Amino acid sequence: MASSQGHSAFRVGAHGMTGLPPSGAVLRAYLTRSFLSRTLLCAAILISMLEILGLLEMTTPILERHLGGMGLIHYALLRLPVLAVQTLPLSTLIGALFLLMQMTLNSETASLRAAGLSTRRLLILLLPSIAIISLAGIITQEFIAPHTEIALAKWWNKTDPEARSDSHGFWFHARGNVVHIDGFSDGGRRISNITLYHRIPGGDLVASDTAPEMTYDPTTGWHAASVRSLLLRSNRVDIEHRTDIVLLPASVTPETLIQLSQNYPVLSFWSLWAILHGHAPSSLPKATYRMALYAPFTLPISLCAMLFLALPVIYIPPRTGTRSLLPIAALAAGFGFIVLQGLIQALGNAGTLPASIAVMAPPVLAFLLGGAWIVKMEEK
């Protein structure tokens, strides 16, 4: 009899020593606990590796800013939520392979099959674990990662003594107008060299405002001490010089500015919804925001696809043991799924594919591959 309580709960029943099959609740609890612990361990290892690689690149700039060891810790902690979400699919795949291989090589899977447990029933028993992992990932992605990403970018900008000179200019849309900013400093509270192009609803340019510097006031918005305005008339261009002008509304906060300056910002569902339907400031194509909007809904599907790709390892013959190539094939299929998902998502971000097709095509292909693989192994 196995030493652990979880093993005993279904091994005894599987061999008929009690005359009763194992309780579904006990087996579900054992599988959920084992799956979650292994996935958490894999996630910790993957995140640690990514953190080390990131720190190898950023240690020198952090120390040059005299931030010390606390700066390294602060940087690593602020990156943690985003890395956790990024590694979640691969952690789920490796955790599932770890659990199912151990059960198969210890003849636990064979015992459960002898007790009448089918592959479909095993998959259903593992779904609560997928639900818990998905819920944790969605909460992190929606409520934690956006704030930590902004905090990281703001901290990095505030601690940079040459933020203005090192900043790269960027464009964004705000209330139908087009804005170009050369750079910002003080955590996004001070803008240098801004140009605001005013357009009418039809899209025609009617005026432009240029200011060498703007500062943010939480009550009234962005103030410019001096502004040079160009007004397009029917037959001429009028030039005006004004002082103490509010160019951007208070809704464009320093946090919004930091998000707009990033290539692929981490945004919550409501922020994305406001950009797509509420005319909130945006700097990327609508297709990119539409792809990000679907991310929380597709995460559980992607994790189920990873579990589906890991299931064939339960057909490893006990005598083959670790010499079987099935785990390697399953891991390769999981990596292929991640690569394919990235390629198709790039097409969706570019607007080449509709967002609904771009987010659903990789999981559908993974389910088809996993299903065909399981059917083939069942026939053997």
Buried (B, 14 or more C-beta within 10 A) or exposed (E): EEEEEBBBBBBBBBEEEEEEBBEEEBBBBBBBEBBBBBBBBBBEEBBEEBBEEBBEEBEEBBEEEEBEEEBBEBBBEBBBBBBBBBBBBBBBBBBBBBBBBBBBBBEBBBBBBEBEBEBEEBBEBBBBBBBBBBEBBBEBBBEBBBBBBBBBBBBBBEBBEEBBEEBEEBEBBBBEBBBBBBBBBBBBBBBBBBBBBBBEEEEEEEBBBBBBBBEBEEEEBBBBEEBBBBBBEEEEEEEEEEEEBBBBEEEBBBBBBBBBBBEEBBBBBEBBBBBBEEEBBBBBEEBBBBBBBBBBEBBBBBBBBBBBBBBBBBBBEEEEEEEBEBBEBBBEBBEBBBEBBEEBBEBBBEBEBEBEEBBBBBBEBBBEBBEEBBEEBEEE
